[in-house]
Amino acid sequence: PVTAGSIVVPYGHAIGNEKWRGSEISQRLQGKIKLIFEDGLGLVDFHLSNKTCILYISEADLVAGDEFKRRLVRFRNASSLGGIVIVERTPISEQYFLAVQKLVVLELGMVLLPVANQGEAAQLITQLVSFFVREQSKDRSSNPFLRKQCSQLAETSVFRTVQQIPGVGKTKALLLLQQFGSIHRICNASVKELETVVGQTVAQQIYTF
């Protein structure tokens, strides 16, 4: 489980658990939102912002037994993130739905959103990411070029180059470029400046490199 602030979601992106790569959800999300896959997300399926994440309960999870309940309880006990639980409510899983609703909403105090299938879940995730982008953009400086610049970062050779720095993957590369704007400025940044973006350990690695 992760705590708020330990996963930093780049502006306009979502971070998906590696296990969802190639799934119907990820295929439906392509072209609608920028989705980065990462290992090590623990119990979380998707991070939509620095403070909000999704835990996905499939029809198969519901039919298989109580493992999904233990997962939700472990998440709630160990994490300060806002958890949204998406549940597949189908003719087969309908009989389990009321018990899940009681656990998620009444006992754990989390948000529950039922969907019919992964396609509907993808639509929901797209809408939620759009909402968080609007919320974040209110907090950002009103620079008309900033959003365009961010959307182009992922396509450039600069982005790929920054990923070659030790300790820097896709997420941190995006954060660094959003903060500093160029490789030249990243190279000239102090450890302290880098720390505010990527944390102490990686900042030292970048600076040394």
N, C-alpha and C positions, 0 to 999 in steps of 0.2 A: 504493500500500500504506500501511497505517496501523500505528502502534505502539501498544502497550498504554497505556491512559490517555488517548490523544488522542481516542478516541470514548467518551463517557460514556453508558451505557445506563440510562435511568431504571428504578427499582425495578419489577419485574413486567412489563416491556416487552421487545420485541425491535425492532431497527431493521433494516429491509429496504432493499435497493438499489432505487431508483426503477424499474428495469427490470422488477421483479417485480410491479408494481402491475397488478391485473386478471388475474394468472395463476391457474392452478388452485391452486397452493400458497397464495397470499394469500387466495383465496376460502375454502379449507378452514380457514385459520387464524382467520378472522373469528369472533368470539364465543368463541374458545378462549383466545387470548392477545391482548394489546394490541400491535398492530403499527404502527410509525411508518415511513413511507417517506422516505428522504433521498437526495439526489444526492451525488456525491462520495465514495462508499464505495470507489472504485477497484476492486480485484480481488475484494473481499469481497461476498458475496451477502446474508448476514444476520449481524448482531451479536446474540449472545444474552446477553452480559455484557460488562463492561469489558475482559475478558481473553480471551474466547472468541468465535470467529466461525465461520461456515460458508461453505465454497466448494462450490458445487453443479456437478456435472458431469452433464450430461444425455446421453441416448442419442445425440442429434444431435451433441453435442460430441465424443463418442467416435468416431463414424463419420466426422466431418469431418476428422480428422487430428490433428496434434500441438500445435495451438494451446493446448489445455487444459493440456498438460504444461508449456509455457513459462510459462503463467499460474501454475501451482502452484509452479514453481521460483522465479519472480519474487517471489511472496508469501513463500516460506520465506526467501529471501535478504534481503528488505527489512523483514520484520515480526517483532516480538517477541510477537505474539499467538499464542494456542493455536488452531491451525486444525483444524477437523473437516471432512473431505471427504466429502460425500454423493454417491454415484455411482448412476446408474440402471443396474441390472443386469437386462437384458431378453434374450430370445432373440436379438435382433439385436446387442446390445452384448456378449454373453457372451464372444465370441472375443477381445475387447480387455481383459477384466476382469483376468486374471492379470497382465498387464503394468502396468496401473494400480495394482493392489495392491502390486506390487513397488516401483514408483516412490514411492507415497505412504507406505507403511509402512516399508519397508527403507531407501530412499534419503533420503527427506525427514523420516522420523520423525514423521509425522502420523497422526491417527486416521482410519480409513476405515470408513464405514458404507454398505453397499449397500441400495438400495430398488428396488422394482419400478416405481414411478411417483411422480408428484408428490403424489398423495393420501397415500401411505405416508410420503413425506418430510415432509408437513405434520404427521402424527401424531408423527413422530420429533422435529421441532422443538418441538411442544407439550410433549412429555415432557421435553426438555432444558431448556426455559424454566422448567417447573415445578420441576425439580431445582435450577436456579440461584436461583429465588425462595426455595426452602427453605434453601439454603446462605446466601443473603444475610440471610434473616430471623434466622438464628442470630447474625449479627454485629450486628444492629440492636438498639436498646433495646426492651425488652419492653413496648411501648405498645399495648394492645389496640385502640385507635382508629386507629392509624397506617395500617394496611393498608386499612381501610375508607375513610379519608380519601383515600388515594392513588388508590384505584379510582374515586372520585367526581370527582377533579380534572379528568379529561379531558372530563367532560360539562358543566362549568360555564362560565358567561359570564366568570368570573374568568380561567379558562385562556385563553379567546380574547383577552381584554383584554391579558394579559401578552405574548401573541405579537405585539402591535402595537408593542412596544418595539423600536427599531432593533437588529439583530443577534441578536434572539431568535426562534428558530423553535419548533416543537413540543417538541423534545427539551429545549432549554434552559428553556422555559416550565415544563415538568414538574419539572425539577430545581430551579428557583427556588422553585416553590410547595411542593415537598416539603421544601426546606430552611427557607424562611421562613414558609410557611403562609398569608400574605396579601399583597395588593398594598401595604398600608400598611407592612408590615415590610420589603418589598423596597425601597420608596421611602426608608426610613430607614436602610437598610444602608450601611455604609462600602464604599469601593472594595475594601479588603482582604477584607472579609467576602464580597463578591460574587465576588472573584477565586477563592476556594476552590471555588466552584461552577461558574463559567463561563469562567474564565481571564481574563488581564489585559486584553486588547483589548475584549472584550464587556463586562467589568465597568465599564470606563471609559465605554463607550457608554451603558450603563444609568444610571450615576451622573449623567452629563451630561444625559441625557434627563429 
